[in-house]
Amino acid sequence: MRASLIQLEVSDPGSPDERRAHAAELVRARAGDDLVVLPELWTTGAWAYDAWQAGAETVDGPAAVDSPTVRAMSTAAGSAGVWLHAGTVVERADDGSLYNTALLFDRTGALRRTYRKIHRYGFDTGEAVWMAAGRDVVTLTTEFGDLGLATCYDLRFPELFRALVEVGTQILVIPSAWPATRREQWRILCRARAVEEQAVVLACCSAGTHADMHQAGGSLIVDPWGAVLAEAGHDEEVLTADIDMDAVTTLRRELPVLQDRILGIPAPEGGIAPLRRV
Ligand SMILES: O=C(O)CCC(=O)C(=O)O
């Protein structure tokens, strides 16, 4: 399986239209790949909260034809003939709430899955204040492996990744806009998720600076042993690797740690409702 992570620069100044045109050109150039991945909130900027309302898009139902990112990315995926995880956009839902939503297209350009980020970053600012939280764990089977979706801050919550693996995920796809000051944590967490879930990790971060936030870059392709197959620098870059998907099956058979997990550890009293799977 050949995967490419397009580590886009998302810097001031820059408009969503310019970024979409640039991203579409880079995706079109990836014909021959199996899967291409873009970062988190790259149209508006993940840290430019004041741009989110104006940049919000409807991504589901008939009104989705008016979404400029769905249109541009669907066309780019179809013309390159690749599966495209187009990172995330600010989604405006029917009730007006905003979500940080990932878009996954197949090789014909059909939108096959959306994933609303479950864990919102920011504590009492940003996404934690302005966006609603997703509740659904999202996976998809492709001809090269089973994909499980997560976004940026989700990386800190291993229970989401365990839930993804329990339904067969082999490839964890994680678009991000991680801050440069915590780049080492990003690296450790991406490798940890690969090791604990015995899965391939495709973690695509943005580069550049907007709204005073320096983003880490450092996108990573990690194999199920936790070995880094490819790692990006600080600037815009396309990172490509050929990945042996048999390694997931072989490792899970030869070092079958997942079968030793203890299920049914009781939830704390008053615990949160279980996540739903789609
Ligand atoms: O967890 C972190 O340190 C960063 C998370 C983040 O930047 C995000 O989810 O947008």
Ligand as a Chemical Component Dictionary entry (heavy atoms), coordinates in Angstrom:
data_LIG
# 
_chem_comp.id                   LIG 
_chem_comp.type                 NON-POLYMER 
_chem_comp.pdbx_formal_charge   0 
_chem_comp.three_letter_code    LIG 
# 
loop_
_chem_comp_atom.comp_id 
_chem_comp_atom.atom_id 
_chem_comp_atom.alt_atom_id 
_chem_comp_atom.type_symbol 
_chem_comp_atom.charge 
_chem_comp_atom.model_Cartn_x 
_chem_comp_atom.model_Cartn_y 
_chem_comp_atom.model_Cartn_z 
_chem_comp_atom.pdbx_ordinal 
LIG O1 O1 O 0 -3.120 17.752 22.457 1  
LIG C1 C1 C 0 -2.401 18.647 22.036 2  
LIG O2 O2 O 0 -1.339 18.951 22.599 3  
LIG C2 C2 C 0 -2.762 19.408 20.806 4  
LIG C3 C3 C 0 -4.133 19.097 20.289 5  
LIG C4 C4 C 0 -4.523 19.974 19.158 6  
LIG O3 O3 O 0 -3.769 20.803 18.729 7  
LIG C5 C5 C 0 -5.820 19.826 18.509 8  
LIG O4 O4 O 0 -6.559 18.884 18.783 9  
LIG O5 O5 O 0 -6.141 20.669 17.644 10 
# 
loop_
_chem_comp_bond.comp_id 
_chem_comp_bond.atom_id_1 
_chem_comp_bond.atom_id_2 
_chem_comp_bond.value_order 
_chem_comp_bond.pdbx_ordinal 
LIG O1 C1 DOUB 1 
LIG C1 O2 SING 2 
LIG C1 C2 SING 3 
LIG C2 C3 SING 4 
LIG C3 C4 SING 5 
LIG C4 O3 DOUB 6 
LIG C4 C5 SING 7 
LIG C5 O4 DOUB 8 
LIG C5 O5 SING 9 
# 
